[in-house]
Amino acid sequence: MTDPQVRDPKALRALTHPFRWKLINLLTEEGAQTATQCSERLDESVASCSYHLNMLAKYGFVEEVEGPGRQKPWRLISARQNISPDGLDAEGKMAAEAAVMAYLDQEFDRIRERLVMRKLLTDDWREAVGTRGSAKFLTVEEAVAYKEELDEVLGKYDDRLDDPSLRPEGSRPVRFFLAVTVAPEHESE
């Protein structure tokens, strides 16, 4: 199942700020958090966290939920955002491409950070993490089928994102990142 595409250029532009992706990632992995908790986890001021959470809320990415005390935690409305430029007008395409670049920048930063921290993991976790690249020579039909197979594998355990009671003891957030790209066609000489 494909997540609904973000089509509003203003909402897409809200996702071009790198700190907002950090907030989205924190709420994805840790669940609902107050602006103060976000501040502590992301080493950013409470005012900045509150501002960016409100901007994400304005465009329907997060919402406040009831909680104990005066501070209300924020939660993601959806753990997945479809920010593809496909089918958008020129303004939407530019905004989607900028949101994708901001997403990729923070994703690569997080990959680098976690790979550097790999040395602090226990042996069993160290064995479970790493990187791998692979080139295949495929037709477009094969590439589509292969990506669908990988998407299906990546979808396994997605229910644990939304329902913490399904998470087994000892489970931790494990990030998988899939990028499927194709080389440009070269003109025959």
Beta strands, then each sheet from edge to edge (+ up, - down):
strand 1: 62-64
strand 2: 74-76
sheet 1: 1+ 2-
end
